[in-house]
Amino acid sequence: MDQNDARVINNGSVPTEVKKWNWGAFQFNIAWGLGNKTYLPLLCLIPIFNIVWIFVCGAKGNEWAWKKGNYQDVQTFKAVQATWNRAGLIMFLITVVLVVLYIAFIGAIIAALVNSVN
């Protein structure tokens, strides 16, 4: 694909293959937004609202990045976002494991306290 075709692709319309979930935008929303020159993820700084907005970032992040970026083609875009996606997914999995361990730890402490009272 030559540069003329690339300019036609990134003319504001978003290709179908770009419209996918972005783990990087979901997990690293603010840093991801700054790195991709899209500033809607900064709304994650608003308490309570951010609980919903992180999911919007994950769902719409690729579209925002495509519109703001100066990508030569879809493959280049996917290569850049693949790093963010991989890091975001790994961080998400680590977070889930830590939350499960935390809940188990708190449960063990409560069980020990209840048993010591009896």
C-alpha positions as CSV (number, residue, x, y, z in Angstrom):
1,M,0.0,0.0,0.0
2,D,1.5,3.4,-0.9
3,Q,1.2,6.7,0.9
4,N,-1.7,7.9,-1.2
5,D,-3.8,4.9,-0.2
6,A,-2.8,5.4,3.5
7,R,-4.1,9.0,3.4
8,V,-7.4,7.8,2.0
9,I,-7.7,5.1,4.8
10,N,-7.1,7.6,7.6
11,N,-9.4,10.3,6.3
12,G,-11.5,10.3,9.5
13,S,-13.4,7.1,8.9
14,V,-12.5,4.2,11.1
15,P,-11.8,0.9,9.4
16,T,-13.7,-2.1,10.7
17,E,-10.6,-4.0,11.7
18,V,-9.7,-1.1,14.0
19,K,-13.0,-1.2,15.9
20,K,-11.9,-3.6,18.6
21,W,-11.5,-3.7,22.4
22,N,-8.3,-2.1,23.6
23,W,-6.9,-3.5,26.9
24,G,-4.3,-0.7,27.0
25,A,-6.9,2.0,26.8
26,F,-9.0,0.2,29.5
27,Q,-6.2,-0.5,31.9
28,F,-3.8,2.4,31.3
29,N,-6.5,4.9,30.2
30,I,-4.8,8.2,31.1
31,A,-1.2,7.2,30.0
32,W,-2.6,5.5,26.9
33,G,-4.6,8.7,26.1
34,L,-1.6,11.0,26.4
35,G,0.5,8.6,24.4
36,N,-2.0,8.4,21.6
37,K,-2.9,12.1,21.6
38,T,-6.5,11.5,22.5
39,Y,-7.6,13.3,25.7
40,L,-11.0,11.8,26.4
41,P,-9.4,9.3,28.7
42,L,-8.5,12.2,31.0
43,L,-12.2,12.0,32.1
44,C,-11.1,9.0,34.1
45,L,-9.8,11.5,36.6
46,I,-13.4,12.2,37.7
47,P,-14.2,10.1,40.7
48,I,-17.1,7.6,40.4
49,F,-17.6,8.6,36.7
50,N,-14.3,6.8,36.0
51,I,-15.8,3.4,36.9
52,V,-18.0,3.7,33.7
53,W,-15.5,5.7,31.6
54,I,-12.7,3.0,31.7
55,F,-15.1,0.7,29.9
56,V,-15.8,3.4,27.3
57,C,-12.1,3.9,26.9
58,G,-11.6,0.2,26.3
59,A,-14.4,0.0,23.8
60,K,-13.7,3.3,21.9
61,G,-10.0,3.7,22.4
62,N,-8.9,2.3,19.1
63,E,-11.3,4.5,17.2
64,W,-10.1,7.6,19.1
65,A,-6.4,6.7,18.5
66,W,-7.0,6.0,14.8
67,K,-8.7,9.4,14.3
68,K,-6.0,11.3,16.2
69,G,-3.0,9.3,14.9
70,N,-1.0,9.7,11.8
71,Y,-0.8,6.0,10.9
72,Q,0.4,4.8,7.5
73,D,-1.9,1.8,7.4
74,V,-4.0,-0.5,9.6
75,Q,-1.1,-2.9,10.1
76,T,1.1,-0.1,11.5
77,F,-1.8,0.9,13.8
78,K,-2.3,-2.6,15.0
79,A,1.5,-3.1,15.6
80,V,1.5,0.1,17.8
81,Q,-1.6,-0.9,19.7
82,A,-0.5,-4.5,20.1
83,T,2.1,-3.4,22.7
84,W,-0.5,-1.5,24.6
85,N,-3.0,-4.4,24.4
86,R,-0.5,-6.9,25.6
87,A,0.6,-4.7,28.6
88,G,-3.0,-3.9,29.4
89,L,-4.2,-7.5,29.4
90,I,-1.2,-8.6,31.5
91,M,-2.0,-5.8,34.0
92,F,-5.6,-6.7,34.0
93,L,-4.8,-10.4,34.8
94,I,-2.4,-9.4,37.6
95,T,-5.1,-7.1,39.0
96,V,-7.7,-9.9,39.0
97,V,-5.2,-12.3,40.7
98,L,-4.4,-9.7,43.4
99,V,-8.1,-8.9,44.1
100,V,-8.8,-12.7,44.5
101,L,-5.8,-13.0,46.8
102,Y,-6.9,-10.0,48.8
103,I,-10.4,-11.3,49.2
104,A,-9.1,-14.7,50.3
105,F,-6.7,-13.0,52.8
106,I,-9.5,-10.9,54.3
107,G,-11.7,-14.0,54.4
108,A,-9.0,-15.9,56.3
109,I,-8.6,-13.1,58.8
110,I,-12.3,-12.8,59.4
111,A,-12.6,-16.6,59.8
112,A,-9.6,-16.6,62.3
113,L,-11.3,-13.7,64.3
114,V,-14.6,-15.5,64.4
115,N,-13.0,-18.8,65.5
116,S,-10.9,-17.0,68.2
117,V,-14.1,-15.4,69.6
118,N,-15.8,-18.8,69.9
